[in-house]
Amino acid sequence: MDSNQVQVMNSPVELKPDDFRKIGTDEKQAEVIQRESISALRDAWQRLCANKLAMTALWVLAFIVVASVLGPLISGWVHGYDYYSNDLLATNESPSLTHWFGTDDLGRDMFVRTWRGAQISLFVGLVAACIDLIIGVIYGGTMGYFGGRVDEIMNKFSEILYAIPYLLVTILLLVVLEPSLGTIILALTITGWINMSWIVRGEIMQLKNREFVLASRSMGAGSGRLLFKHLLPNAVGPIIVTVTLSVPNAIFAEAFLSFLGLGVQAPVASLGSMINDALTGWLYYPWRMMFPAAVISLTMLAFNIFGDGLRDALDPKLKK
């Protein structure tokens, strides 16, 4: 490097006002919003729609719900079969154009009974999940918000209740009380709300010290308003996912109890009791077990897949 180059590099550079002019920026467009503003729920819905597997599960659930409502009616309109009618001259018939799912050992139409059994399973699962939601949100929200001694006592009670064998409590309750849909729902919800309460408790404990809660408290908001207007709405994602995943657990529990003979009693039948009735002749009449087992398996699988997709859609950490 020669002396002339060194002199040029060390010499001060004269700066002009034009050197500080913004390049490639339109002042009029600087404040224009380039992207449409969307809410958190709409964003979650768009991400859920992008999940093809979860949407497929949602359509399967919609089909099962519609079929469970309209299936028995369609069979009655077309063939004149209802839930209680039987034909002893048409026992254990294979699936045909007359009996789409075949018949059982008393000549009853399996198509009607399968979808009526799906009605019972869905009803028990949804009602049990709603009761778990109500009790779990109130109990868990109280634990998480107040904390301290209140949280310690309530949490210990739930831990003691959770330590009791669930199946033992359910069987004892169904033995003492008369088996019915109400008894089954009561048995399923005695301890079913505990997981929901723990999830709500953890979410509330994370949120209650956030700035927006402190600001609302400083403006005079009471405990009820803070809990139900600020804390629980911000914990709605995990709550919805937990409810979605608790429905198949309740459906399976009801089917298991009916399979053991502790569920609904004859002539009413659920999917579990239909599978139990088909055990004796499943090698010779496999359709009697195949259709109820397929419906309950497909329902549980669809609920689990949709719950996983809903969890991914509501999780802000997974946003791209």
Salt bridges, closest charged atoms under 4 A:
GLU36 OE2 - ARG42 NH1 3.12
ASP43 OD2 - LYS319 NZ 3.38
GLU93 OE1 - HIS99 NE2 3.94
ASP104 OD2 - ARG108 NE 2.83
ASP104 OD2 - ARG113 NE 3.86
ASP105 OD1 - ARG288 NH2 3.84
ASP109 OD1 - HIS99 ND1 2.94
ASP151 OD1 - ARG201 NE 2.60
GLU152 OE1 - ARG149 NH1 3.76
GLU159 OE1 - LYS156 NZ 3.86
ASP308 OD1 - ARG311 NH2 3.53
ASP312 OD1 - ARG311 NE 3.85
